[in-house]
Amino acid sequence: MSKQETLQRMRESGVVAVLRGADADMTVDIAEALAEGGVTALELTADTPGVMSLIEEVGDALDDTDVIVGAGTVLDEETARAAILAGAEFVVSPSFHAEVVETCNRYGVPVAPGVATPTEAVEAYQAGADMVKLFPASCLGPDFLASIKGPLGQIPIMPTGGIGPDNAGDFIEAGAECVGAGGSLVDDEAVANEDFDMIAANAEAMVQAVQDAR
């Protein structure tokens, strides 16, 4: 799949689900539940034990679907390269690291570094970022995103951090390409109870909020 096709999948999904520290034995089940709810972009964070194997495992399990699997919390070029070789189709960071962007560009993989100011957004985009991750979104808010999109409308933005069905639409209306969400989709109680139906319902609610805003 080309870089542009992957980016289009992320936009169409509208939601990038962040799986952080998920139990290895449950990760595929969680991923399948999210896909059932309509979320087709999944981000496995690099601080999850055995994440490289999990990226490959989830990718294989959902190979016959529209789901794309990426790596998150990538802070250095070594991790970016390892994730891409494991099958990550996109890379996300909580902060901007030029070497991560360079590595992803070298391999033709979309990359979204984290930013919290207009200056960081411009610097990341000039360095070759395909999208920037506005983080932490709940602290900055949709009005902040809208203010950035005014003069910097050419930069695609994915707000992440504290986003749920109740505020996802506000960020989309403010100009977000898509939103990233973790705890509101894969909440601790649902995971503890292995309630995959609840995870699917959370995903469906989030996707619906984004679609309604669009």
Helices and strands as residue ranges (DSSP letters): H 3-13, E 15-19, H 27-36, E 41-45, H 51-61, E 68-72, H 77-86, E 91-92, H 98-107, E 111-112, E 114-115, H 118-126, E 132-134, H 137-149, E 157-159, H 168-173, E 179-181, H 188-192, H 196-213
